[in-house]
Amino acid sequence: MTVPGVGPVTSVRYVGAVDRVDRFANAHVLESYLGLTPGERSSSQKVRRTGITKAGPAKVRWALVQASWVLMRHRRNDPIVQWADGVMKRRGKRIAIVALSRKLAGILYAMWRDGTEYEPARAARLPDGDRG
């Protein structure tokens, strides 16, 4: 719960869904399990990206999205919120919130795996796929 926006409800739901952090090879696999990665409907000649897959536990995904809204509203100077603001300017508010949720899931994974606490500067510095 050292991550801003993540409270007891989000923590319990996340830990309950993940169960054992070593089940997942890296953060991206966990994000995919939680349904926070984009889907794809491609044929041999066209590549089509869809919205998030919504696979996995919906209540955990909901809790991470709510934590992202809290983070965006109350921690404006946090580096991870500055990163999400950049996404929001390019893609819109809702996409930025889901991207922040995906990033939070990866940060929580790395913190649990390594036994560390939240470091704002490090969280914003990491590219979206390099957390595991």
N, C-alpha and C positions, 0 to 999 in steps of 0.2 A: 504494500500500500504506500510505498514511498513515491510512486509515480503520481504526479498531479492528475486529478480527475478520477483516479482509480480508488474506489472505496471498498468497504467490506463486501457489498453485494457483488461487485464486479470480480473481486478477488476470489470469493468462494465459488462463483460460477466458473471462472477460468480454471481454478485448481481442480474443481470437480470434473470438468470436461477433459482436461489434459491428463489427469491422473498421475502419470509418470512422464517426466520431461524426456527421458531417454527413449521413449517410443518414437520420437520424431528425429529424423536425421539432421534437420536444420530448421530455421525459422520459417522458411518458405513452405516447407511441407506442412507445418502446423497451421500457417495462414490458409493454405489450401483446404486443410481438414475443417477449419472453421468457416469456410465458404466466403472468405474475404478476398479471393483472387478473381480476376476477370475470366469469364468463360470465352469459348471460341466456337464459332459455327463456320467452318471453312470447307471449301471444296478443293478440287485440284487446282483451280485457277484463281479463286477469290479467297481472301483472308478476311473474316469478319469477327471483330471482337464484340462481345456482349457485355452485359452488366456482370456483377459478381455472381458466382455460382449458387450461393445460398445453400451449399451443402453443409452438413454437420449441425451442431446444436444451435438452434435459432436464438435461444435465450442468452447464450454467451455472446453471440454476434450483436444482439440488441444491447447488452450491457457494455460492450466495447464501443459501440456507436454513441451511447449515452455518455460514457466517460470522455469521448472525443468532443462532444458538444460542451461539456463542463470545462474541459481544458481550453477550448477555443474561446469561451466566454470569460473565463476568470484568470487565465494565465497568459495574457497577451504578450508578455515579454519573454516567455519561455522560448528557447531556440526551436523546439519542435513545432510550436505554434507559428513561428515565423516561416518555417519550412512549409507548413500547411497553408499559410497565407499565399505563398507563391503558387501552390497548386490551385488554390481558389481563384486567383487572378487569371490563370490559364484555362481552367476547366469548370469552375463553378463551385458553389458552396457545398452541395451535397456530395459531389465526387471527392472534394477535399476532405470531408468528414470521414468518408469510407476509407480513403487513403490513410488518414491519420489513425483510424481504427486498426487497419492492417499493420501499420507501423507500431502501434501500441502492442498488438499481439506479439510481434517479433521482439520488441524490447522486453516484454514480460517473460518471453521464452528465454532470452539471453540472460536476464537477471536470475531466473530460477536455475538455469543450467550452471551458471558460474558462481552463484551464491553472492551476488553483488547488490548494491543499491543503485537507484536511478541517478545517472549523471547527465544533466541537461545538455551540456555541450557535446558529449559523445553521442547522444541519441540523435541529435540533429545532423551531425557530421556523417553518419553512416548512410550510404545509399540504400534504397528500399530492399534490394535483394541480398545485401551483404551483412546480414545480421547473424548468420548461423555458423 
